[in-house]
Structure formats: C-alpha cells, structure tokens
Amino acid sequence: MIVNRLEERAKHKEHKAGEKVFQSTYEVIERIALETIKEHKDLIGEITLSKAPKASLELAVLKILNKRNYKVVDVSRKDLVKDVIDHILGYGLLQPYLDMEDCSGIFINGPDNCWIKVGKEIKRVNVSFGSIDNLKSYIRTTIQANLKGELNDDKALAKFEDPVNKLRIICAIDPVAHISPTAVFRKHKGEAFSLNDLVEMDMLTIELAEDLKRYGRAGANFIFCGRGGSGKTTLMRALLEEVQEELRILTMEEHGELFLKHPNAVQLLVKRNTKGEVYGIEELSDMGLLMTIDMYVFGEIRGAEAMSFYNGAFAGNISWTTGHSGDARKILRKMMINMKMSGTNLSDEILLDMLYESVNIIVFLDKFTVGEVVEVVPEEKEGKKYNTIWKLEKTNNQVTFIEGQHIKVGKLKSADMINKLAENKLLREEDTEVDMVVNSTTACIGNIPNNKPN
C-alpha cells in the first residue's frame, strides 16, 4: 500500500532532516511532502482508499506552506501544492508528463537531463532534481519503495512494474550507473490505439491496414519485428482486436502490455527465471488444448521459449509474436538462434525450415511506421523465400520519425497463405496471380505458377 511506502520514505529521509539546506525546487517539494506525511498519514491512507477527497490533502499542504512560509522562485503557490501532492501520491516532478495522454516514455539521463517521448517526438523538458543524491533518493523512495523491487549495490540495475498506471520502469544506480543514476519510464496507453487510430497517425495506410486485417482474420501466423519502441506491440494489439470475436485467444506475456478488450481473450503472465528461461509457456501451450484455444500470442520472444512456441506453430496453431530485429529478413534467423538456446540438437537447417513453415507474414516497423510487409514462401528455394508485399518509400528520415509513401509491390505466392484467405472467403483477385478453384465448401489452389528465376 502507498501508506507503507510513505513510511519507508519518511524513515529514509528523517535522519537527514537537520543536515541539508534547500538547493533545488525538488528539495523544497520533498521537505514539504515529508512534513505532510508525518502530520497526515491517516488522511493520505484514506485518500488512497478513496475514502477521502484529494482536496482535503491540498488544504493540509497549503496550511503547512503558510505555517512555514515556504516559497520557490518562479513557482506559484497553487503549482507548489500540486507538485507536493504529486510527490506524495504519484511520481513527483514527472507526474505532469505521465498524465499527458500521448506521452509514452520518460528518460532521466541525469539530475538535470530529462526527456519525454510524445507521439513520434522526443524532446527535452525542464525537470531538475538538483543533484545526483536527490535523483538517487527519488529512485529509492518514489520508485523502489512504492513498487517493492530490489535495488542496491549488488543489484544496481532493476526493472519495476506498476500495473495500475501501466508503467514499466528501468532504474540504474551506482556502481552500474557510474556517472549518474538513470531511469526510463515506459508508459502504455490507457486506451489502446485502434487500427483506425494508427492509420490516422500515419503508421500505415488504410489499404495496408485492410490487408493486414484480412490476413489476421484468415488465420495467418505473424511476426512483428523492429527495434525497441518501434510500435510492434501497438500494431499487434490493434490487429488482435480485429480478429473474429468467436476466435479464442491465449496471450502470454512477461509484463502486461496488451490489455486486450477482445471478448474471447485469455490473458496470462509467464515468468523468466534467473537463467533467462521462461517457465510456463510449454505448460500454458499444452493447457491451451484443454481450453479450446485457437490462437496463441506471445508478447515478445527473446530466448529459448522460441522452441516451444514454434513447435506449436509448426503443429498448426495460429501464432503471433514480436521480436527485435533491424530487418524483416533477419528475424527468422534470430528466432532460430533463440530456438537453439533451448538445448535442441536439431540443425540450423531444420530449425529454419520449421520457421519457414510456421510463419506467414513478417511486419517490420521502424520509428512507429510500417517499413515493410514480407510474406514467407517456404516452397521457394533458399534466398527466394521472402516475398515483399508492401514497402515504405521514404521521403524524410529523421532521428525520431519517418515520412514516406506505402506502396504495394507484390502479390501473395505461398500456398498456405493463399489457401487460408480462400478458405475464409477473404481472398481477392488482386491478391495473387494464382488461378483459384473454388466450390461451395472448399477453396484450394488450382495452378501455382513456377516461381523459378528468369
């Protein structure tokens, strides 16, 4: 509970109360907050339990300000009261930015060096903790004490989860952060972006979105790849909301990010042990057979869990995941390396063949924009197994965003992908050059063109 966190904060700072003088706005806010905590602990507890209005705490803070005659240059009394409340109940100086609807990340690189990500833009903001000691105190008392993680000299790099506010926070202190403590906040949107939202944000065009939606509803197996923060999970989540309501989905994540509203989604968490191995995915996949699961979604594959996941995909499960890669054509080889981490004695060639047979569509994202959509064609020879369907013609490539035009450059070639669309009556004439033979109950490929090079 937050009251326990406040008690720990008070104990942490009490012995320094008579030693320090105010050197920054942060210290003034912290001093007022500490006094408020000591005098109004019960009231704060009631507010956190929604048994008392926040206005009552604002009045208590204002009385302390008047009694002590605290003043901060260029900060109004009203703003100072809000900063103190944010410090007690939230994330202090960072709370106004976390409250911004479009803010997805905050990066603290030093006591006077803070950046935020809003939409596709990353910009520096006027946030100052005043000193390295103050920033370290903030990390320990506002983050660590609140979220109950371990952070000390022996474990100086730690990850914290705040599921209530949908935050993932990475913190580093000395001796790992040898120049300055650092913290990275990743914030997941309260209301997830819909596919239409992403079209309006120019992540993709409506035509490209419609193709991906049809592939998903046909039962295609997807990998969404790209660098960190490129929009992989955001797009996967939007497309998952578009699959049929009667389709039963099992999601498996280390950290809750999807928060699906799909009425048939079963959303579970898995854990990674000290060796980096995910335990639970094989059991969950097996249990899925008893739960009548149609579709398996793993938030992000980055280790040996790839073996269990793609065993299921190879067996016919509809499977979606994300992975880190700088190119659509490199992600399957990276997944193969992850499969090798399971200790399997299968050869690279066999593992790659499993992946070629298990993945239909690779979507590569860069800077919150779809850069390429590639079909995997297992029946092609090595070197010809990747078929580009959509690509982005770049016109402006900046550090934080890309502009360009999405162009459809290819047609579907793989028998599996074409049949999935045809069987679900989602195949369009312009999707492929293959002649289709369709009767009232089935759809299958009639004549597959010879895809040998000219």
N, C-alpha and C positions, 0 to 999 in steps of 0.2 A: 504494500500500500504506500501511497505517497507520503503519509504521515511518518512512516518508518524511515523513508528516505530523508525527510526533513530533519528527523532526529539525528541521523548519521551526519548530515551536513552540519548541523549545529555543533556536534561533538568535534567534527573535523576542524572547524574554524574557531572554536571557543578559546583554545589556548593561544591563538594569535591575536585575539581581540584587542589587547592592550599594547601590542607590539608595532602595528602597522599604521601608517598615515595614508590618507587618500591620495592615490597617484593617478587614478583614472576614473571615468564615469562608471566603469564596471565595478570598481571597489566601493563606490558610493552606493550603488544599487545593491550590492551584496551585503553591505553593512546594514542598510535599512531592512532588507529581507531577513537577515539573521535576527534582528531585534523583533520583527513582526512574528517570526516563527516562535520565538521564545514566549512572547506575550499572548499569542493567539493560536496555539497549537490545536486546541479543540475545535475552534471555528474553522480552521483550514481542513481538519478532518471531515467536518460536516459538509463543507463545500465540495470536497472530492467525492462525497457520497450523495451529492445533490440534495442534501437536507437543509442547506442554507444558501442564499443568493450570493453571487460573487461581489455584488455591490457592498455587502457588509464588510468584506475584507478590504475593499477600496477605501471605505471610511476609516477602517483601523489604520491603514497605511498612511492616509492623509493626516490623521491625528499625530502619528509619530513624526512625520515630516514637520508639522507645525511645532511640536514639542522640542525637537532637536534643531529646528531651523536649518535643515539640510537644503542646500541649493547646488545646482550644477549649471555651469555656464552654457548657454545656448540650448538648454533643455527646460521646457515648461513644466510646471508642477503637475499638470494633467498627464503629460507624457512620462514623467518620472514615476508617477503612481502606476501607470500601465506597465512600465519596464519592471518595476518591483513585483507586480502581480505575475507577469510572465516568468520572472526569475523563480518565483515560489511554485507556481502551478505548471509551468511549461519549460521551454528551453531558453529562457532568458533573452539575451540580445538577438538570438536567432529566430525567436518565435514569430516576429512580424513577417519574416521571409517564408517560414514554414506555413504560415497562414495564407500565403499567396496561392491562388488556385493553380497557376501554371508553373509554379516552382517545383522542379523535380530533383534538385540537388543543391547541396551547400558544401563548399570546400574550404576548410580552415587550414591554411598553409603556415600560419604563424599568428602571434598575438595581434598584429595589425595588418593581416593579409588574409582577407576573406572574399570568396567569390560565390556567386549563385548561378544556377542554370535555370532560365525561364524560357520555356519553349525550346527553340534551337539556339538561343543566345546565351553565352556565358559572359558575365560582367562582374567587375569588382564592386563591392559595396562598402559603405563607411561603417564598419564594425571594428571596435578596438577593445581588446581585453587588457590593454595597458602593459602587460609584462608576461614573460614566459611562465612565471609562477602562477599568475592569475589564470592563464589558459589551462595549465595543468590542473589547477584547483577546479575549474569549470568542468573539465573532463571527468575528474574523480567524483565530484559531488552532484553535478547535474545529470550526467550521463550514467556513470558506473553505479553510483548509489541508487539511482532510480531504477535501472534496468537489471541490477543484481548480477552483473557479469564479473569476470576475474580480470583484473588489470593491475600488474605490479612489476617489480624489477625483473622477475623471472618470466613473466608473460606480459611483455610490454607492447604487444600488438594484439588487439582483440576486436571481436565483432559483437555488436549488440542488436537485439531486435526489440522494436516497440510495435507490437501488433495492433494496439489501439489506434495509434496515429499512422500506421502503415509506414514505418521507418526502419531502414537498416543503417546502422552507424558503425563505421570502422574508425577506431582510435589507436593512436600510437604515442607512447611517451618514451622518455629515456630509459634504458640506453639505446633502444632501437631508433627512436627519433632523436638523433644526437644533436640536431641544431635547434629544433623547436617541436613541441607537441603538435600533432595534427589530428584532424577529424574530418571524416567525409560522411555526410548525410545523404542517403538515397531515399527519396520520398515517392511512394506510389500514390497515384491519383485516387482520391476518394471515390469518384465516379469514373469508371474506366472509359477510355475513348472508344466510341463505336467505330465501325468501318467507315461510316459516312463522315465522322469527325476527322478521321485520318486522311480521307480524300480532301476535305476542306483545308487541312493543314499541309497539303501537297506532299504527303508521304508517298502517295500513289494516285493514279488517275481512276476515275470511275470504271473505265473499261478494264483496267488491270485488276481492280478490286473485284469486279464481277467474275473475271476468270478464276481468281484465287478462291472466291466463294463457291463457284461451281466445282472446282477440284476438291475442295473440302467436303462438300455435300455428297460427292461421288465416292468418298472414302479413300482419297489419296493419302499417302504417307508423306509427311512434310518434315524438313529440317529448316529452321530459321537461323541463319548464321550472320555473323558480323562481329565487330569489336564491341567492347563494353559500352553500354549506353546508346547503342545504335538504333534501338526500337524493336529488337527481336521479340521480347515478351509482349510488348504492347500490341504488335501486329498479330501475333499468335492468339492472344486473348480475344481480340476483336473478331478474328475469324472463327474461333471456337464458339462464340455467341451466335454465329450464323448457321451452324450445323443443325440438322433436324432435331426438334425437341424430343422425339422418341428415342434418339440415339443416347445410350448410356455411356457417360464419360468418367473415367477414373484419372484424376490428376495426382501426381506425386511430386512434391517439392521439398527442398531442404528449408526454404524460407518462403512463407506465404506471399505470393506476388499476383497470382491470377485472380482470386476472389471472383470466380465466375457467378453469373446470375442464371446460367443455363439450368432449367428445372430438373435435368437428369444428371447433373454433375455430382460425383462423389469426390470430395477434395480432402486429401490426406497429406501428412508430412512424413518425410523419412529423415533419418539421421546419418551423418557421416562420422565414423569412428576416428580414433587417433592416428590410424594408419591411412586415413583418407578414403576408406572404403565405405560405400553406402550400404547399410544393412536395412533390409526391409523390402527392397524393390522386388527381389525374386519372390518373396512370400506374398507381397501385395499382388504381383502379376498372377501368381497361382490362385490366390484368393479371388481375383477378378473373374476366373472361370465360374466360381460358385456364385458370384454377384451379378452374373449376366451382364458383364461389361463388354461394350462394343468397341471402345476407343481408349487407348492408353496414352497419357500425356505426361512426360517428364519435364519438369521446369527447365533444367539445364544439365546436360551430360558433360562431365569433365573428368571422368575416371573409369574404373573397372566396371561400373554399373552399365556401361555400354553393352557388355556381353549379354547380360540378362535381358536388357531392353530389346536388343536387336534379335535375340533368339525368339522373342515373342513376335516381333515384326515379321521375321522370316517365316514364322508359323502361320501368318495370315492376320495378325491383329492390326487394326488401324492404329498407327503410332505417329505421334508428333513430339518434337522436342526442339530445343535451341542449343546452339553451341558457338564457341568463339572461333572465328576464322577471319582472315583478311581477304578471302576469295571463295566464291561458291564452289570452285573446283578443288579446293583443298580440304573441305570439311569432311569428306568421306575418309580420306587418308588419316585425318586427325582422329575420327571415330574408330578407325581400325587400330590405331596406336592405343586408344583407350581400351579397346577390347583385349588387346594383348596384356594390359595391366591386370587382367583377371587371372592370369596364370595359364591361359589356354595354350595348348601345344599345336593348335591349328595354324597353318601357314598364313602369311600375309595375303597370298593369292586367294585362298579360300575365304578368309575374312572379308576381303574386298568384294568377292563375288556375293557373299551374303548381303553386304550393304547395297550393292547394285540391285539385287533382287528385292530389297526391303524398303528402299526409298524411291518415291516417285518424283517429288518436287523439292528443289532447294531454292529458298528465297534468301538472297543476300541483301543485307541492309547496311547503309553507311550514313552516319550523321542524320538519323531519323528519316531516311529516304530509301525506298526500294531501289537498289542499284542494278539488280539482275534477277530474273526468274529462270531457273535452269531445270529441264527435265532430265531424269536419269534414264538411259536407254540400255538395259542390260544385254539385249540381243546384239548390240553393236560390238565391234572389235575394240580392244583397248586403245585409248586415245580418241575414240569417237563416241564414248558413252555419255557425253554431256551435250545436251541439245538446248541452246539458248532460245527461250520463247519471248521474253521481254528484256529490254535493257534500257538504261538511262543514258541518253546523250547529254553529257554535261555541258553547261554553258557558263557556269560560275561555281568554282570550287573553293570555298573559304574554310577557315580553320574549324568553324562550328556548324556550317551548313553547306548544302549543295543545292544548286538550281540546275534544271535541265528539262528535257522532254522524254517521257516514257514512250518507247516505240516497240510495237510488236514485230519481231523479226523472224519468228519461226513458227512451225506447226508441230503438233504432237506426233511422236513416232513410236513410242513404246506400246506394245500390245496390251500390257497391264493397264496403263493409264487410259488408253482409248476404250478398252472394254469396261472399265469402271464407270466412265462417263456414259457409255452407251447403255449399260445395264440399268442405270439410274435415270435414263431418258434425259440426260443433260448434255449430250454430245451435239455440237453444232457443226454444220457443213464446213465452216471456215476453220475448224479446229485442226483438221488433218487432211492429208492427201490420200489417206487410205479409203478404199471403197468399203462401205458397210453393208452387211447383210442382216436385216432385222426382221423378226417375226413378232407375233403378238406376245410371246412370253420371254424371249431371249434376244440378246444383241451380241454379235460377235464379229470379229474381223473377217472380211472376205479375202481381200488381196492386199498383202503387205508389200509395199514397194521394196525393191532391192536397194538397200542403203549403202552399197559399196561406193567407194570414192570414184569419181570420174577418171 
